[in-house]
Amino acid sequence: MNVATKRAMVRVGDRHVFLLTAGRGAPLLLLHGSPNSAATLAPLIEHLATAFLVVAPDTPGNGASDALPTQEAGADAYADALAALLDVLRLPRVGVYGHHTGAVFAAELARRHPQRVEALVCDGFPIWTDAEAEQLGDDYLPSLGVTADGAHLARLWSRIVEQSWYFPWHVRDEGRRLSLDLGDAALLHGRAMDFLYAGDAYRMPYAAALRADGIPRLAALSRPTLLTCTQADVLAAHLPRVPPNPSLTSRLAEDQERLWQAIEQWFKRHRPPAAELTLPPSTRPFVDTPLGQLHVVGEPNAAEVWLHDAGESSAQAPPDTNALCLDLPGHGLSAAPWPESTAEVVAALRVALAAIGVDAARAPMRGKGLGGQLAALLAGRQNELATGAVDIPDIAPRWDGTHLLTAWHFARYRSQYQPWHERGYGTRNNTPLPSAEALQQMTVDLLRAGHATLTRTLPCSLASAP
């Protein structure tokens, strides 16, 4: 049975929190590991959503969720942030699943807010010895070190590969080799993208979990807790370290299928009361359209609507613009893919704007490149998308990670030449070279869009709207 997964963005205090939701009935809160995002839990979300209401947030500082304001926040702060999220969603009592870092935060939520947790599953709970904790050290969580030449992307890819070879990844000796398959380029690319989405904020939740002393936290739990993981998990050796506590059950799973069965059965045995998910109004909603969900950013009463260029996102809107922005299909956080026909794009944009109370035919509207053309189509000033010949860079995931650098250099050249592939003095513009941080955002946006979307949209980016 396929269960539709929806995206959402909610405000918790001063932070925005990204969610994946699916199913209905008894609510489960699923927490990913670090430095990942809720997207890594997509198969488990779909599996559990056949019997439960599943809510999977990007934890603070990961994915598309804002970081906590305090750099040195501990596991307690992350647990309190999760309790605040449950308040906003009006979920009084939930079952909680956590993987690795998420398991630490799940246990801390159950310890600090036991009235909010019906039952708990910790999938790979870390209980470090003093020697292990010392070995992890600061080298385990280096800064991404964004550089103007993009060299940090090569370092990142090497780290992603080494995480499949060694644990800890930075201790490169044969005694630390893992019995794991490396995975294909798409898998490695997904792991790299989780780092790039979070930036250096990835270190904050990771460090909070590494600093947390697991034994006293587990010993203090009063809610029914299953501590488990597969035999292949690097934390399988930690299961025998679990302290005595009648609330705890330890069980090693042979493989992922049996692990998922155990998780499902545990929550069916300790089922929280059924609840309805309530999403409060948001200035960053996801709107349903015939193509899928589109992400909208800003107030409906903004002065204008602004649409970004091919391979970009609403994050690249002009900083001085009081505008309502959309992530176009296939771009940014929108779940809708770029379709075959222009008419489908225009129809989806009209639906998205109407859903938040904006009349596309009347609202002031402009954009950049492709976005400018779409603005003209929505306003009736243009009938078709104009296209031009363009050399489209291949940023499809490659085994050696060089596609990351291809995207980086494309962003650099695109900022300096129009068109980017005619790199002569006569095509140079007068735009200053973007900062390393701005180039990082451009690169992430390009990689989010992907090669297939760029192939369809880049030829339209050269033609400006009339």
N, C-alpha and C positions, 0 to 999 in steps of 0.2 A: 504494500500500500504506500503510495507516494503522498507525503504531507507537505503542503506548501509552506515554505519558510519565508517570513516577512522581515524586513529591516525596519528599524525605528531609531529615533534619537530623542532622548528625554533630558530635561534639565534637572540636575540634582544640586541644589545650592547654586554656586557659581560655575559649575562644571556641566559640560555636555557629555552624555553617556550613550554610546552606540549599543544597540541590542539586535540580536536575532531572536525571533519568536516563532513558535509553531505549536499546533495542537490545541487541545482544550481539556478542562477537567482539573485534576489535582496538579498543583504547580510545582515544578522543579526548577531550581536555579543551577545552571551549569557554568563552571569557572574553568577557563583554559589555563595552560601553563605559560611560562615565560620563555622567550620573548615573543609569544604567539598572539593570536587574536581569536575571537569566537569562531571565525571561519574554519579553524582547524578542527572544531567540534561538529562540523556540519553533518557528517555521517551518523554520529551518535545522537544529534538533535533529531534527525529524521527517524531514527530507530525508536527513540523514546516518545516522540510526539504522536505515535499511533495510540498511546495509552495515557499520555499526560499532557498538560500545558507546560511547554518548555520555554524558558527565558535564559538566553545566554548573552551576557554583556561582554564587551571588550573591557577588561579591568582597567582602572585608572592608569594612564600613561601608555597603554597598549592600543594597537589598532586605531580606531577613530575616536576613542574616548580621551577627554582631557586628563592630564596628570593631576595628582594631588598637589596642593600648593606648597607643601613642605618637602624639601629634598630628602630629609632623613626620616620620613614617615615610617613607622613600624607596622607589623602585621595587624596591630590593634586598629590603626587608622584605616587600613584597607577593609577590615571587618566592619567598622563603623560606617564607612562609605557604602558598603553593600547593604547594611541595614537601612541607611537613608534611601537607597535606591528602591528597596522593597516598600518603604513608606510612600514614595512617589508613585509606585505602580499599584499601591493599595493591595498588596499581597501580605496578609498578616502572618501566614505560616507556610513554609515551603520545605520540600526535600532539597538537599544541597549536594551536588557532585562537584569535586574539584580534582584537577590533574596537576601533579607536581606543585608548582607555585600556587596554583588554584586550590590544591588540597590544603595547603597551609592556611590560606585565607578562609576556606570553608570551615576548617576546624576552629579557627579563631572566631568566626561568626557564631558558630554553635556554642563556643565557650562564653563569649561576651553577651550574646543575645539568645539564650536557649529557648526563650518563648517564641522565637521566630522560626525555629528549625524543628521539623518533625523527625527527620532522620538524615543521616550523613553518609556519603561514600567518598573516601579518600583514595584516589587512584594514583599510587606512587607517592607516599608521604615521606619526606626526607627527615631522617634522624641521623645527623652527622656526628661522628666521633670528633674529638678535639683535633686529632691529626688530619682528618678529612676537611674540617672547617678551615684549618690553617692552610692547607694546600690549595683550597679554592681561592682565598685571598682576593686582592684587588685585581690581579691579572685576569681573573675569570670574567670580569665585567668591564672591559675597556671602553673608552669613548669611541664612537664611530669616527670621530675626527674628520669631519667633512672638510675636504680640501678643494682648492680652486681648480686643480688639475684632474679631479675625479679619482685619484689613486686610492682613496678610502674604499671605493667599490671593489677593487681587486682584493684588498685586505678582507673585506666582508665576505666575499665569495670563498676565500681560503678558509675562513673561520667556519662557514657553513659546512664545507666538506670535512674539515677536521672534527666537527661535532659528531659526524658519523663514523669517524675512525677511532677517536679517543674519548675517554671520560676520566677526569675533566679534559676538555678539548685542548687546553693550553699546555698540558703535561704530555709531551709527545714521546713517550717511550713504549716499548713493546708490552710492558706489563699493564699498560692502560688501553690496549687495543680492544675494540668492541667487536662482537660477532653480529654485525649488522650489514645489510645491503646498503650501498651508497644512495640508491634511489635515482630516478631519471632527472633530466634537466628541469622538467616542470615542477617536480617536488622540491628540488633545491631552490628553484626560483621563488616558490611560495614562501619558503623559510626566509630567504633574503628579503622579500617584500615586507614581511612582518617586522624585521629590523628597521627597514626604511620608513615604514609608516610611523613607527614610534619615535625614531631618532634616538637621541641620547636618553630620552625619558624611559627607554626600555630598562635602564639600570635600576630605577627606583623600586618598582614592585619586586624585581628579581632580588635586589639587595635586602629588601624587607623580609622576604621569605628565607633567605640564607642566614640572616641574623636571628631568626626566630628559633628558640630552643624547643624542639619538638616534644621531648618527653614530658615536661610539666604540662604542656598544653593538652596532650592526649590524656594524661592522667586526670585532668580536671573535667573532661567531657562527661556530660550526663545524658546526652541524647544517643539513641541507637546508632552506632557507627560501624560501617564496614570498611576495613583497611585492606586494600587489594591492589594488584597490578598483574601484568602478565610476566611469565618467566623471563622474557627477553628484556624487560624493563631494567634500566641501569639502577633503579632503586629497589629491585626485588630483594637484594641483600639486606635492606633496611627493615623488612617486615619482622624478622625475629627480634628486633630491638624494641618492639612495641611494649610499653609498660603494662603491668597488670591493671585492669579496670573492667568491671563486669559489663560496662556499656560498649566495650570494644570487641569486635569479631575480626580476626585476621584470616585471610584466605588468598592463596596464590592461584591465579588462573593460568591454564595451560596456553591459551591463545586469546586473541581479541574476541572471537565469537563467544567463548565461554565467559570472558570478562563482561561483555555486554549483557549476556543472560543473567549473570549474577547481579549486575547493577539494576536491571529491570525488576528482577524478583525481589530485591531488597526494598525498592521503593513501593512495590505492590504490597509487600508485607507491612511496610510502615508508610502507608499512604497519607499524605497531608489532606486536609479538607479541600474540596473543590473550590475554585475561585474563578472569577472573571478578570481578565487582564484589562486594566484601565490605563490608556496612554493619555497623559495630559497634553494640552496644546503646546506646540513647539515652534520656535522660529527656524528650525532645521528639520521640517517634516519629510517623510517619504510618502509620495502620493502615487496611488494606483493609476495606471494608464493601460491602454490596450497592449502596449509593448512590455509592461512590467513596471516596477516602481522607479520613479524618478526622485532625486534628492533636490530639495528646494532650500535655499538659505536666504533669510532676511524677512522683514516685515511686509505683509501684503500691501500696506499703505506707503511703501517706499516710493521715492520720486520717479523711479523708472525700473524697467526690467533690463538686465544685462546678461548677454549670452557669450560664453567663452569660445575660444578658437578650437580647432581640431587638436587633439592630443593634450588639451589643458583641462582645467576644472574651475569651479566657482572660487577655489582658493586663490586663483590668479586674477580676480576682479581688481580693477584699479582701486588703490587704497582710499582715495578721496571720493569714491562713488557711493552715494546714498541709493543703493539699488537692490532689488530683489534678484537673486541669481539662481540659476538652475544648473545642475550637472547634466549635460546632454546625454542622450542614450549612449551607452558604451564608455562613458567617461566618469571620472571621479567616483563618488559613492553610489551612483545610480545603478540599480540592478537590471534595468532594461538594456538589451543589446541594441546596437545600431542596426536598423532594418535594411531591407533591400530598396525600399522606395522612399523618396523625399516626402511624399504625401503622408506616409506613416509617421515620420518624425514630426511633421507639422501638426498632425492630429494629436499625437501624444503630448506635445507641448501645450496645445490648446486645452486639453483635458486637465493637465497638471495645473495650469494657471487658473482655470475655472474652479478647480477643487479648493483653491485657497482664496477665491473671491476676486480674481483678476481677469478682466475682459481683455483678451489678447488683441482684439481689434481696436481698442481705445487707449490702452496703456502706452505711455511713452516707452519706446523699446529701441535698444541698440546693442551692438556687440562687436567682437573682433574677428576678422577673417570669416570663417565658417559661421560663427555666431552672428556676425553682422548680416550675412545673407539670410540666415534663418529669421532674424528680426524683421528683415524686409519682406520675407514671405508671409510672416504672421500679420504684418501690417498691410498686406495687399499691395506693396510697392514693387514686388518682383514675383514672377511666376515659376521660375525654375532655379535650381542651384547652378551657378557657373563653375566650371572646372578649368584647371590648367595642368600642363605637363609638369610633373614633379618627380624627383628621384626619392623614392620612399625607402628610408633606412630599415633594415631588417632587425627588429628588436625581439624576435621570437626567442624564448629561452634556449641557451646553448650550454653544452656540458661544461665549458670552461668559464662561464660567467661573463664572457666578453660582450654579451648583449647589453649588460648594464653600462659599460663604458660607451657603447654605441649610442645609447639613449642620452648619456651625459653630453657627449660631443655634439650630437644633433641639437640638443637644447642650446649649447653654446653658439653654434653656427647659426641656428635659427634666430637667435637674438641679435645677430650682427649683419646678416645678409638677407636680402629679399629679392628673389627666392633664395633659400638657404643653399641649394645645390649649385647655384651659379656664384661661386666664391671668388669673384673678382673685385677689384677696387671699385668699379663702377656700380656694383650691387651692394656695397657697404652702406649701412645706415649710420646715423649719428647717435644711436642709443648706447649709453655706457654698458660695459660688460656687467651682467648681473652679479651679485654677490654669490659666494659659494652656497649660502643657505637658499637663495632664490633659485639657483640652478638645481639644487637638490629637490625643491618642490616641483620644478619643471620636469625633472627626470622621473620622479615618482608618478606624476600625472601621465607622462608618456607610457610608462610601464603598466600603469593601471589600464590605460586604453588598450594597449597591446597592438601587435602587428596587424591583425585582421581589421580592427577598427581604423587604424591609421591608413590602411590601404584604401578604404572607402571614403575617408573624410579629408585626408591631406590635400588631394587635388582640388578641394573646394576652398581651402584656407587661403589660397593666393588671391582670390577674387574678392574685392571689397564690395560691400553693399552700396547701391546707389544712394 
